[in-house]
Amino acid sequence: MEKMPRCLTEWCVSDRRCGSGNGLYLNGSHPQLEDGVVTREVLGYHPGVAFDSISSDPCSNYESLDRPWRATNESGLYICDDFFSWKGWYRLFYNGMDIRMPESCVSPYSCNTVLSLWLNGPQPQIEDGVVTREVCGVESSCCDHISLPIRVKACPGNYYVYEFVKQSGCASYCTDVSTISPTASITTPAPVSTFDKTLLTATNTDDDDPCYDYTILDEQNRSPDDFFAVNNHIYGYDDTRIEWHGWYRLFINGSSAQMPEWCFSYMSCGGFSSLWLGGSHPRLEYGVVSRDVYSSYYEFCSYYRSDPIQVKACPGNYYVYKLARLNRMIPAPAYCAVVVSSLPNVDPCYSYNSLDEPWRADKTSTGDLSNSRCDSDVNWNGW
């Protein structure tokens, strides 16, 4: 029987394949007839990285990633990419403009992370096809940590796509602010969400009243009881990637819910940055009001502030919200929702308990821990 001709693959193969302990593959595309003889790098499997074969051209099959807080001129936060799920290919943006990964050493603790990741090698040319590049992590020197390699491809239109993989430690992929350029073309739209949404529309009885013309948003992971990452399971909300349209009514597992008016820890509500309402909800007679939106980071409750949203109280003890596109500088934000049994039937400004305890003053201190008081011992009830 005549043997079939074989050629090297252009993608990574796992170890102990190809009749060897380390299968070799071609780091680049095969040439065309008119290219004649070309030189291509040959690589072996890197333990811990399992690339998928490319079933379609990643230049037209990618996910848009517009996160300006990854830029090399940003610092101060410690955001780790192991908080995020990576799958497939990504095109990088900076507030809607094209941006690339850096090809040279970046400053320690830049890109709002501990280990700032940069590409240890040049971006490829279009004729190179898909290439594999080593990734370095900066802590005190340029390549303190050699991270898992990624694949990169240059695309027509002067942009690049990257096949990101999950890295270890508190590391994040950087974007080079010096490479920002106007976007020539976007071949795929940004995804609506990383989740399948349960979005239903209420019966419209009054075209002008959002209390009867809204979309139902029922996602249980928006509860503060659900965290961004639990036991390595990452929910991954990022509401900057959602195109909000019109008014929304919130539910949690079918129960009517509302945005909280108080601070929650970051990484609650299924997002990295948990969003809450910076003010009280309105009464029925107030009509439509505007409220600021805040987000916490570690112990700082109002670390971020986004554009205000509109809120309205509705007959039947519920609220509707005109949710707005969020500031992209907020890392992976998510609107929170909490289930409240009922709205107050009287104004708490006129129906409250008086609390007159001078020992609560911040200037009152005896240094005697035997007189310590704990509010967990108080039976709180109402306002």
VENWO-V486989 format. One line per field, one symbol per residue. psi: psi as a letter, one per 20 degrees, with the letter a starting at -180 (. if undefined). Layout:
psi->???
//
This chain:
psi->ppppqqrqqjrpqrrkrkkrinpqrpmrqqrrgiibprpqqprrpopipnqqqohroiijmrppnnnhiiqijqrhrnppiiiqppobqqppqnliqqqrqqjrprqqkrklagoopromrqqrrhiibprppqpqppfhrglhoorqrrqqpqqpjlrqqpnqrprqrnqqpqpohijpqqpgqoiqqqqgriqpqnoqpqpoiohioiijnrpponohiiqiipqgopljppgkqniijpopobqqpqqolipprrqqjrqqqqkrkjrgopprplrqqrrgiibprqpqprqrocjoglhqprqqrqqpqqpjlrqqpnqqpqpiipomqppqpqppgqqpiqoiijnrqponnhiiqiiopijoiijqqpiiipnpob.
//
